Amino acid sequence: MADKLIGEVTNYFKNVNAAAIKLIAPLKVGEKIKIKSVEKEVEVKVESMQIDRKPVKEAKKGDEIGVLVPEAVHKDNKVYKI
């Protein structure tokens, strides 16, 4: 199955290792995502996510979520569900 584009990074917060992601498709806790840039790909199992600093189990198209990431990512990186 091909990776499905589900959003893009809108911000990265290095003090908490978190990415803000604007979704164009739904995402649930427990699913895996891949954040792609020109130089690298970062795979993440979504252990938790937040909307407006409140924990949520799932998010829908149009939501902007916060997700912890293991390394720095950048604005406009594409996010795929894997």
C-alpha positions in Angstrom: 0.0 0.0 0.0 1.4 3.4 -0.9 1.8 6.0 1.8 -1.2 8.4 1.9 -0.6 12.2 2.2 -2.5 13.3 5.3 -1.1 16.8 6.0 1.9 19.0 6.4 4.0 20.4 9.2 3.1 24.0 10.1 5.5 24.4 13.0 8.2 22.6 15.1 8.7 23.2 18.8 12.3 22.1 19.6 11.9 22.7 23.4 9.3 19.9 23.5 10.2 17.9 20.3 6.7 18.4 18.9 5.4 19.1 15.4 2.2 21.0 14.6 0.5 19.3 11.7 -2.4 20.6 9.6 -4.5 17.6 8.5 -6.2 17.0 5.2 -7.3 13.5 6.3 -8.2 11.9 9.6 -5.6 10.5 12.0 -5.9 8.3 15.2 -3.6 7.6 18.1 -1.8 4.3 17.4 -1.4 4.9 13.7 2.0 5.5 12.1 3.1 8.5 10.1 6.1 9.5 8.0 7.3 13.1 7.8 9.3 13.6 4.6 11.7 16.4 3.7 14.2 16.6 0.9 17.0 15.3 3.1 15.3 12.7 5.3 12.2 10.8 6.4 11.1 10.5 10.1 8.7 7.7 11.0 6.6 8.1 14.1 4.0 6.0 15.9 1.4 8.4 17.2 1.4 7.7 20.9 -0.6 10.9 21.7 -1.8 14.0 20.0 -3.3 17.3 21.1 -5.6 19.9 19.7 -5.3 23.3 21.5 -3.1 21.6 24.1 -5.9 19.1 25.0 -5.3 15.4 24.5 -7.4 13.7 21.8 -7.7 10.2 20.5 -8.5 11.1 16.9 -8.5 14.2 14.7 -10.3 15.0 11.4 -9.6 16.8 8.2 -8.9 20.5 8.9 -7.7 20.0 12.5 -4.2 21.2 13.5 -2.7 18.7 15.9 0.5 18.5 18.0 2.5 15.3 17.9 5.7 14.4 19.6 8.5 13.6 17.1 12.0 12.0 17.7 13.9 14.6 15.8 13.6 18.0 14.2 11.2 18.5 11.3 10.5 21.6 9.3 7.6 23.7 8.2 6.0 22.5 5.0 7.4 18.9 5.4 4.7 16.5 4.0 3.1 14.0 6.4 2.0 10.6 5.2 0.1 7.8 6.9 2.0 4.5 6.6 
